[in-house]
Amino acid sequence: MLHHRWQKSSFSAHGDACLYLAPLSSEAIGLHESNCPDVILTPTPDKIRRLISRIRFGFVTRP
């Protein structure tokens, strides 16, 4: 895994189901799960903002 300043999401549960975020550049934010640390998604900050907004307003729910 690359050496970035990963921060655990405050919404992550305890245990193996944690989501981590790190700024990779001005155009990408890294996301990875604690159980798959070598798989890193790199959405843009705008897409992360839209996702968080949708979660906050209840448009995204847990399966």
N, C-alpha and C positions, 0 to 999 in steps of 0.2 A: 504494500500500500504506500502511496506517496506520502511524503511528510508535509502535511498541511495542518493548520490549526482547526482540528475537528471539534465541533461542539455538539453535545447530545441535545436532541430536541427536548424541550420541556414537556411535550406531550407524550414522550416515549414511556412505555411501561418498564418495569424493572425486569431484569433477566435477559433473555436472548432476543427480544423483539424491540431493539432500540434503533432509532434513526439518527444518523449523524450528518451534519452539514458543515461545509467549509468553503470560504471564498477562494476560488481558484484563479480568477481574473476579474476584470470589470465586466466581462461578458458571460461568465459561467460560475455557477455554484455547484459544488460537488455534494452529492447525496450518496450515502451507503447505509446498509443495514448491518447491525453487529454480527449477524450470523452469515453474512456474505461480504466481508470487508474488501475483497478484491474486485467486486462489481461496483463501479462508480458511475452514477448517472450525472450528466452535466447540463442541466437546463439553464436557461437564461434567468437573470434576476426577475424580469417581468413575468415569466411563466410561474416562478415560485410565488410571487405576489398574488397572481390570479388564483393559483391553487389554494393558498392560505385563505384568501378572501372567500372562495367557494366553500371551504371547510367551515369557516366561521359562521357563514350564513346558512349552513345546513344542507348545501347542495351535494356534498360528498359524505357518504356514511360508510361505516364499517360493514364488511360482508357478513 
